[in-house]
Amino acid sequence: MVNKIKRWFLHTFTPPWRQRVLFPKATLKAIETAIQQSEATHSGELRFAIENALASRQVWQGVSSYQRALELFAKLHVWDTEENSGVLIYLLLAERTVHIIADRGINKRVTQAEWDSIVRAMQSEFRSGNFQRGSLLGIEQITALLASHFPATANNPNELPDAPIIID
């Protein structure tokens, strides 16, 4: 119960403006540009979602950051690509967590250890206060994985929006 209360305080008192400070418009634009360039090299589709904090009811219900990432994977239709090639990069700022959720077509060739390595690299940059660099590093490393396993084809439609989404 104590941990649940601590977690509730953490989410409740994370300032609502925090995501705008850590991810200003220039950083969001750099992420969007990196995703556009990335998707030109492979047949995957990337979505980048940033959430400041979970709602109080989610915290009391025990929703984990991973469960929330899975929920957003579905809600944002990342699973709904022609080749099952969607990847969600999810950041929960209140808990300082990063999750990479990939569709089944990608997970057949990319291991969880590879995703975990990218997450650790991103978190290392974030701990140093380098949110733009950490985000771009993650996209760069995901791009390398997808380009090697799923190179771009002549027919490479853009099935998901490239702009990062801020979850309010």
C-alpha positions in Angstrom: 0.0 0.0 0.0 2.9 2.4 0.8 4.3 1.9 -2.7 0.9 2.6 -4.3 0.7 5.8 -2.3 4.2 6.8 -3.3 3.4 6.1 -6.9 0.2 8.0 -6.7 2.1 11.1 -5.3 4.7 10.7 -8.0 2.1 10.8 -10.8 -0.2 13.4 -9.2 2.6 15.9 -8.5 4.5 15.6 -11.7 4.1 19.1 -13.1 1.8 19.0 -16.2 4.2 21.4 -18.0 7.2 19.0 -17.6 6.9 17.4 -21.0 6.9 20.8 -22.7 10.2 21.7 -20.9 11.8 18.3 -21.7 10.4 18.1 -25.2 10.1 21.6 -26.7 8.7 22.1 -30.2 12.2 22.0 -31.7 12.8 18.6 -30.1 9.4 17.3 -31.3 10.2 18.5 -34.8 13.6 16.8 -34.7 12.0 13.5 -33.6 9.4 13.8 -36.4 12.2 14.4 -39.0 14.2 11.5 -37.7 11.2 9.2 -38.0 10.5 10.4 -41.6 14.1 9.7 -42.5 14.1 6.4 -40.7 11.0 5.1 -42.5 12.6 5.8 -45.9 15.2 3.1 -45.1 12.9 0.3 -44.0 9.4 -1.0 -44.2 8.6 -0.5 -40.5 6.4 2.2 -39.0 7.5 4.1 -35.9 5.3 6.0 -33.4 6.8 8.0 -30.6 4.5 8.7 -27.6 5.3 10.8 -24.6 3.1 10.7 -21.5 3.7 13.0 -18.5 1.9 10.9 -15.9 -0.8 8.3 -15.5 -4.3 9.3 -14.3 -5.0 8.7 -10.6 -7.4 5.9 -11.4 -4.8 4.1 -13.5 -2.3 4.3 -10.7 -4.8 3.0 -8.1 -5.8 0.2 -10.4 -2.1 -0.8 -10.6 -1.6 -0.1 -14.3 2.1 -0.5 -15.0 4.0 1.6 -17.5 4.4 -1.5 -19.7 0.6 -2.1 -19.6 0.0 1.5 -20.5 2.5 1.1 -23.5 0.6 -2.0 -24.7 -2.7 -0.1 -24.3 -1.4 2.8 -26.4 0.1 0.4 -29.0 -3.5 -0.7 -29.7 -5.1 2.8 -29.2 -2.7 4.4 -31.6 -3.2 1.6 -34.2 0.5 0.8 -34.3 -0.5 -2.9 -34.7 -2.6 -2.0 -37.8 0.0 -1.9 -40.5 0.0 -4.0 -43.7 3.1 -6.0 -42.8 2.6 -6.0 -39.0 5.6 -3.8 -38.8 4.7 -1.1 -36.3 7.0 0.0 -33.4 5.9 2.2 -30.5 8.5 4.1 -28.5 6.7 5.0 -25.2 8.0 7.4 -22.6 6.3 7.8 -19.2 8.0 10.8 -17.7 6.7 10.5 -14.1 8.4 7.1 -13.7 11.3 7.8 -16.2 10.5 4.6 -18.1 10.9 3.8 -21.7 9.2 0.9 -23.5 9.6 -0.2 -27.1 6.7 -2.3 -28.3 6.9 -4.0 -31.7 4.3 -5.8 -33.8 4.5 -9.5 -34.3 6.1 -9.2 -37.8 9.1 -7.4 -36.3 9.3 -9.5 -33.1 9.9 -12.6 -35.3 13.3 -11.2 -36.1 14.3 -8.7 -33.4 14.9 -10.0 -29.9 13.8 -8.5 -26.6 17.5 -8.1 -25.7 18.0 -5.8 -28.7 15.0 -3.7 -27.7 16.3 -3.6 -24.1 19.7 -2.4 -25.2 18.1 0.5 -27.1 16.0 1.4 -24.0 19.1 1.4 -21.8 20.9 3.7 -24.2 17.9 6.1 -24.3 17.6 6.1 -20.5 21.2 6.8 -20.1 20.9 10.0 -22.2 17.7 11.0 -20.4 19.4 10.6 -17.0 22.0 13.1 -18.3 19.2 15.5 -19.3 19.7 14.9 -23.0 16.1 14.2 -24.0 16.5 15.1 -27.7 19.8 13.2 -28.0 18.3 10.1 -26.2 15.2 10.2 -28.4 17.2 10.5 -31.6 19.7 7.8 -30.5 16.8 5.4 -29.9 15.3 6.2 -33.4 18.7 5.8 -34.9 19.3 2.4 -33.3 15.8 1.1 -34.2 16.4 2.3 -37.8 19.6 0.2 -38.0 17.7 -2.9 -36.8 14.7 -2.4 -39.1 16.8 -1.5 -42.1 18.8 -4.7 -41.7 15.8 -7.0 -41.2 13.1 -5.1 -43.2 14.7 -3.0 -45.9 12.5 -0.5 -47.8 10.8 -1.8 -50.9 9.6 0.1 -53.9 6.1 0.3 -52.4 6.8 1.8 -48.9 3.6 3.7 -47.8 3.6 5.9 -44.7 0.9 4.2 -42.7 1.3 6.0 -39.4 1.8 9.7 -38.5 5.5 10.6 -38.0 4.9 13.4 -35.5 5.4 12.4 -31.9 2.3 12.3 -29.8 1.9 13.9 -26.4 -0.6 12.0 -24.3 -2.5 14.4 -22.1 
